[in-house]
Structure formats: structure tokens, C-alpha cells
Amino acid sequence: MSQVTHRPEYSQMLASIAVPVLLISPDHLITYANDASEAFFGRSRRRLEGHRIDEALIFESERMNAALLSREGDISAQDMELKTPHGVIMVDINISAVAKEPDWRIAVISPRNGGREHIGDQRDSGQQQAMGAPAILGHEIKNPLAGIKGAAQLLARQVDEKSRALTELIVNEVDRIARLLDQMQKLGRSERPELAPANIHLLIERAIRSLRAANRAMPEISINYDPSLPHVYIDADGMVQVLINLLQNAIDALHGRLDGVIGISTRYVMSGALRDTDIDRRAIKLPVEIAISDNGAGVPDHIVDELFSPFVTTKRDGQGLGLAIVRKLVQQMNSRVLFERDHALGQTTFRLLLPVASGKASA
């Protein structure tokens, strides 16, 4: 067993994550294993730490075994056959570099446990345990966010009124992201966000403005609002993040297409009801619908049933967390997100079903 080298101080943060997490040194040694790793491997932390990562993780795929020792980029793989003393099991694995020390890596292992939930199912499951990765990312992102906010505030004193609107956008978005990072670090807990009445159209416009500032080229956006809609009962910041994630997915799906169009519509529908077991088993009506559609290539059939699972992605540079976060945030707001693909029209649509501000009574 090799000597464990100095490591970044992540033990307190990684310890609380409910799936196996390993911290890997530049020379491929496991320098920290959380409690879930001890249970998963059936070995104590002392027996894991100091061993090479390719001694602890042995896959049926030789290509995957070789990738464990590669530093060419992050690894995100699903349905991998992992050898254990009790036989071969199926896992998803994500290995990413530590932001401030890129030679160090963090491995998050998600046992499959017999399959994923179906897309429309909003029940809690072991999936939320794999959301520990955003907690790590949040820790890494908060410091540079503070610097960005400070720079924007200084710049605001030196620019004209027209440009000041952009600096205000930066400050507001940094504050929103910081609040959302706090939420993502709590995704594995049962705490609910603070819900309040909100105008959904104003939140959609906030999301569009943020995306226009972040994307040099935007597809055409076709908007069809129902101005008579009542306020919805949601977490405003969380809903803006949901909208940004879904709209960014549509933008990515239309990359390179000259005829790409994103559709955004709102309407009042007689939807089903979402059962809330925490409030006397009452059913919450979800009559406000937001539909976000695009005419991109769509989602490959082999990942449709796992679309909202962590680390499932077809994007070369993606980490597969966007829709998983959407699902969790929507669930926390007593709402629902649905996916559909119209092959005849060549159109992909995500539908958000939301409760109205006065809609907490029984159905």
C-alpha cells in the first residue's frame, strides 16, 4: 500500500453524501473514502485509503479501467458492470477534477439498485442521494462568485446608464446562483423551500433575459402567454433555475440549426392532482401549465426512461445534472415536470404543472 499524500480538505463535506465518494490523489491513490464507501465496498476507510483507484474499482470494461488512470478529462458513464466480492453489479460513475487543484479528482459512484424511476414519477428515491455532486460544486463555485459580484459592483460606478443595466443583471444573477447553490447543497435533505405567490410570466422573462446575456446567439423564441393566469404558489428563484435549465436544453438541442425555434406557452388546464403525504394526504391541484418546446433532434430512445436521472447526458461536455436538478426543484414545489416527443412534428416538449397561489385546498 502506498503512502497517502497531502490532500485538499474535503472530508467534512464528502462525509455527509449518501452515495460512495472517493477523493483521488494525482498519483491515483484513494486519500479519502466517506461512510457510504465503507458500506458499499464492505471495507473500512483505513483499508480503502492508500490503495490505487484501479484496485478498488475493477470494471468488466477494460476501456473503463484504463479511463480511471487517465487525466484527459472528466468521466461520466452509466450502466457500468463493476466487479465486487459478491458478484458483478451495475453502477453509474462520475469522476471530475477538483476546481482549485485539477490534479485531484472526486469519484461519485451511484449503484443502480434495479433500475430508475419512470419519467413522470415524482416520488423520492435513491436518486436524490446522487445529488451530492452539486454540494461539492457549490463549495467550489461560491468563492469566485463573490469576486464576480464585487467586480460588477465596481464596474457599475464607471459605466453609463445603459451599461449599468448589464452590471445589475450580473449582480442579481450572482445573488440568485448563490442562493440556489445553498439549496443544491441541501438537495439530499427533506427540507422544503419557502413557497410564495409569484407571477409566472415575470419569472419566464427573467430566465430569458439571463439566457440572452449568457448566449451569444439565441434561436427564435415564440411566446404564447395566457395573460389571465393567476399567480402560482412556488419558490421564485427555484422556478427561474428550472426555466433556465429547460430553455438551455432547448438552445443546446438547436445548436447549428438555422430553422430552430423555441416555443414557450402558458395556459390553464384541468390537470391531475399531486398527492402530498405531509399535509393530511390532501391532493394539490396543478392547473397552471408552462410548455417549453423545440424542434431539435430530440432525446435518444435509450435514455428516455432515465432522462431526469443524475449523470445521464448525451452532451459531450455535459455532466447530466441539469434535468436531475429540475426534477428535484419541481418536486420540492409540489409540482410536476413531464416530457414528451412528437415524432410526427419533430418536436420535444417539457411541461411544468404548477399549483395556483390559492390552490392548497383539497381536490
N, C-alpha and C positions, 0 to 999 in steps of 0.2 A: 504494500500500500504506500502510495506517495505521500509526501508531507503536504498538508494543506497550506496554501499561500494566503497572504493578506487578502481580504475580500471587502467589497463595499458593504456597508452596514444596512442590510435589508431584513435581518432575521425577525424583528418585531412586526414588520409589515407582512412578510410572507407567512408568518406563523398562523395568522387568522384566516387564510384562504383554505376553503374546504375541499379542494382537489389537490392531488400531488403536485408540488412545485419544488424544483431543484435550481440552485444557483451554481453556475458552471464557470470555472476559472479559465484564464487564457490557455492553460495547458490541459484543458478538458477534464479537470478534476471536479467532482461534486464537493463544494465547500459548504453547502447548507442544504438540508432537507427538512421540510416542515412536518408537522404531526401527521397530516394526511398521507405523506410519503411513507412514513413508518408503517401505517396500516396497509397501504397499497402493496408495498414490497415485502411486508412481513419481516422487516429487519429494523433494528434500532437506528436512530440517527447516527450514532457512533460507527455503526458498521457500514453505513452508506457514505458518510463523508470521508474524503480522501481517496475514494475509488474513481476510476475513469468513468465518464458518462456512458461509453460504449460497453462497459462491464455491467452496468445496472440496466440499461435499455438495450435489449437484443431483439431486433425485429426479424420477421421472416424475409423481408425485403433487404437484400444486400445493398441496394441503392440507398435505402433509408439509413442503414447502418453507417454507410460512408458519409452521408449527409450530416450525421451527428458530429463529425470531426471537421466539418467544413466551416469556414468563416466567410463564405462568399455572399451570404445574405440570410435573412430570416427564413425560418421553416414553418410552414403551416400545412399539415397533412391530416386527412380524415380516413377513417376505416383502415387503420394500420394494424397488422397482426403482430402482437407483442408476445414474446416467449416468456413464460413465468414458470416457477417450480410446479405450479398446479395446472399447467397447460397453456395453450395459446388463447389470448383474449383480444378483443377489438378495442382500440383506443383512438382518440384524436390527440394530436400533439402540436403545440405551438412553441417554437424556440425563437426568442428575439433578443437583440443586443440591449444592454443597459445603456441608457442615453448618454450619461456623462463618462462612462467607461466602456466603450464599444467592444473591447476585447473580452468583456464578461458577458455572459448570456443567462437568461432565465428560461427554464423549460416548464411549461404547464401541460400536464397530462390529464386528459378527460376520458375516463372509462366509458364505454358505450352503454353498458348495462341493458342490453337487449333492445336498443333502438331509440329513436327520437319520438317526440310527440308530433301529432299532425299539426299542420299549419294553423288551422283555425282554433286549436285548443289553447286556452289561456291559463291552464292550471299550472301551479308551481311544480317544479321537478328538479332533478339533479342538474339541469342545465344552468340554473342560476348560480350554482356553485362554481362553474367555469368562468363566471364573470369576475373572478379575482384579477384577471389581467388588467381591466380598466383601473383598478385601485393602484396597481403598480405604475401604469401610465400617468395617472393623476398626480402621483407623487413627483414624477419626473417633469411634468409639464408646468406645475404651479410656479416654480421659480422664474423660468423665462417669461411666463405670462405677466408677472409683476413688472419685469423690465419693459415689456412691450407697452403696458399701460402707462408707466412713467414716461417713456419716450413720447407716446402720443399726447400726453398732457403737456409736456414741454413744447412739443411741436405746435400745439394749438395756440400758444402765445405768439407765434411767429408767422402765422399764415393768415390769409384773408378770410372773409366771412364764408365764402363759397367752399374753400378747402377745409374750414373748421368743421363743417358737417361730416367730413370723412374722418377727422380725428375723433369726433364724438362717437361715430359709429364704431371705431376701433375700441374706444374705452368701454362702450356699452357691451360690445361683444366679448371683450376680455372678462368683464364682470359676469356676464351670463355663463361663459365657459367655466369660470372658476366655481360658480355655484353648481353647475352640472357635474364638474369633477367631484365636488363634495358628495353629490348624490350618487355618482357611479361608485365611489368608494364604499357606499352603503348598500349596493345592489343585492348583496347576499343576505341582508337583514330583512326583517319583516316590517320595518318602519314604513309608514305611508307618507307621501309628500303632502304639503299644505295645498288643499284644493280651494278654489275660489271662482266666482263667476268671471268669465272672460269673453270678449268679442273675438270669435274665431277668425274673422276676416282680417282684423288688425294683426293677429299673430301670423297669418299666412303672408301678409305684406312684409312683416318683419323678417320672416325667413327668406323671402325673395330678395329683399334688399341685401341681406347678408351674403347670399349666394352670388348676387351680381357683383359685389365687391371682391369676392374670392375667385371668381371665374372670369378669365379674360374674354372668352366667347361663350355666349349663352344661346341655347336653342330658343326657338319661338315658344312663348308661353300663351296658351289660350285659356282665358279665365271666364268662368260662368258661375257667378255667385247668386245665391238666393238672399236678397237684402232683408227679407222678413224673418230670418232665423233668430231665435232667442239666444241669449248668452249660454255658453256651455260651462259645466262645472268641472274644471281641470286645474292642473298645475301649469301656469302660463309658460315658464321657462322650459319645463319638460316638453310641452307641446311644440314649442319652437324648435327644439332639438329633434323631435320626431319628424317634423315637417322638413327640416334641413336634410336629415338623413335620407328621407324618401325622395325628395327633389334631387339631391345629389346623385342618388342611384339612377334616376331618370336621365340626368345630364350625362353620366358616365355611359349609360346604355345607348345614347345617341351620338357618342363621340365619332366624328368623321362623317356623319350623315348630313347632307345638305337639306334634306326634306324632313329633318327631325322636328317633332312638335311635342311639347309637354302640355297636357290638359289638367287644369285644376277646377273642380266644380264642388259646390256645396248644395245640399238640399235637405229637406225634412222628410224622413222615411218612417214607415211603421216597421221598425226592426224587431228582432228578438230581444230577449232580456238577458242580462248578465247576473247570475246568482252571486250574492255577496254573503258569505257564511259568517262574516264578522258583524253583521247588522241584522240579527234576528232572522237570518235566512231569507231576507227580502230580495226581490228581484228589481234591478235597476234598469229602467228603460233607456235605450240608446237610439234616440230618433234623429240625431244630427249626423249627417254623413259628409265626410270630405273624401273626394275621389281624386287621386293623382295618377295620371296615365301617361304613357309614352309609346311611340311606335318603333321602339328599338327591337333588337333581335330576340329579346325575351330571356327567360331563365332556362338553362338546360334541364331536360326532364329528370336527369339522375339526381338533382339536388332540390327539386321542388318540394318534396316532403320534409326537407331539413332546412328550408330557407331561412328560418328565424333562429337557427341553432348557432351558438358561438363557433367561430373559426371556419364557417362554411362560406367560401367565396370562389368566384371564377375570375376575379380581378388579379392581374399579375402582381400588383403592389398592395393589394388589399389584405387586411387582417381578419376579415369576416366577423367584425363586431358591430357594424352599423345596424343591421336588422335585428340582431340579438338585443341591442340597446333599445331599439324601437319597441320591440315586443315587451320588454320589461317595463319601460316607462308607461306604455299604454296600459299595461296590466295594472300598474300602481294607480292609475287614474280611473279604475273601474270601467275601462273602455275596451275596445276590441279592434284588432287590425286583421284584415283579410286580404288575401292575394288571389288574383285570377288572371288567366291568359286567354284572350280571344284570338285563336289561331286564324280564324276567317278574316278578321280585321287587322291582324298583325299588331295587336295592342296589349300591353301589360298594364294592369291597374291594381293599385293598393287602395283599399277602402278603410277609412277610420270611422268607427261608430262611437259617438260620444253622448254622454248624458247632458241634459239641459240643466241650467242652474237651479231650477225648481223641481228637478226630476228625481228627487230622492225618496218619493213615496213609493209604496208597493205597486206593482203592476196590476 
